[in-house]
């Protein structure tokens, strides 16, 4: 899914640069050691997987470059989606399979950091109107003192 690095910005088609977190988040010293792919003219960027966590040297992108509007949509989508699996309602893989089914896309393409604006909006609509977790129904038991 992420075999190639984001060499070019999808908005202006100019080369993206690998930068450290202090270039993106100047007021977040806790992120300065992380890497990001950035297109400065478009303010489009994407973070990278952490190094040595199965993804190499820390330059492999988490998804695709996103401008401010798309980053906002992706954050909103994660905010609606993540509680489904973080609450323990479903396992993470099952939650992603459910979302893939709802969106009509393969589960291997169901990665919010790869979603475009339209897919984010579609996912938000699904997440606002449907739930993969059905609430258990508790049977009503009536006590009958004559049978005790």
Secondary structure in CASP SS format (residue, H / E / C, confidence):
PFRMAT SS
TARGET T0000
AUTHOR 0000-0000-0000
METHOD secondary structure of the structure
MODEL  1
X C 1.00
X C 1.00
X C 1.00
X C 1.00
X C 1.00
X C 1.00
X C 1.00
X E 1.00
X C 1.00
X C 1.00
X C 1.00
X C 1.00
X C 1.00
X C 1.00
X E 1.00
X C 1.00
X E 1.00
X E 1.00
X E 1.00
X E 1.00
X H 1.00
X H 1.00
X H 1.00
X H 1.00
X C 1.00
X C 1.00
X C 1.00
X C 1.00
X H 1.00
X H 1.00
X H 1.00
X C 1.00
X C 1.00
X C 1.00
X E 1.00
X E 1.00
X E 1.00
X E 1.00
X E 1.00
X C 1.00
X C 1.00
X C 1.00
X C 1.00
X E 1.00
X E 1.00
X E 1.00
X E 1.00
X E 1.00
X C 1.00
X C 1.00
X C 1.00
X C 1.00
X C 1.00
X C 1.00
X C 1.00
X C 1.00
X C 1.00
X C 1.00
X C 1.00
X C 1.00
X E 1.00
X C 1.00
X C 1.00
X C 1.00
X C 1.00
X E 1.00
X C 1.00
X H 1.00
X H 1.00
X H 1.00
X H 1.00
X H 1.00
X H 1.00
X H 1.00
X H 1.00
X H 1.00
X H 1.00
X H 1.00
X H 1.00
X H 1.00
X H 1.00
X H 1.00
X H 1.00
X H 1.00
X H 1.00
X H 1.00
X C 1.00
X C 1.00
X C 1.00
X C 1.00
X C 1.00
X H 1.00
X H 1.00
X H 1.00
X H 1.00
X H 1.00
X H 1.00
X H 1.00
X H 1.00
X H 1.00
X H 1.00
X H 1.00
X H 1.00
X C 1.00
X C 1.00
X C 1.00
X H 1.00
X H 1.00
X H 1.00
X C 1.00
X C 1.00
X H 1.00
X H 1.00
X H 1.00
X C 1.00
X C 1.00
X H 1.00
X H 1.00
X H 1.00
X H 1.00
X H 1.00
X H 1.00
X H 1.00
X H 1.00
X H 1.00
X H 1.00
X H 1.00
X H 1.00
X H 1.00
X C 1.00
X C 1.00
X C 1.00
X C 1.00
X C 1.00
X C 1.00
X C 1.00
X C 1.00
X C 1.00
X C 1.00
X C 1.00
X C 1.00
X C 1.00
X C 1.00
X C 1.00
X H 1.00
X H 1.00
X H 1.00
X C 1.00
END
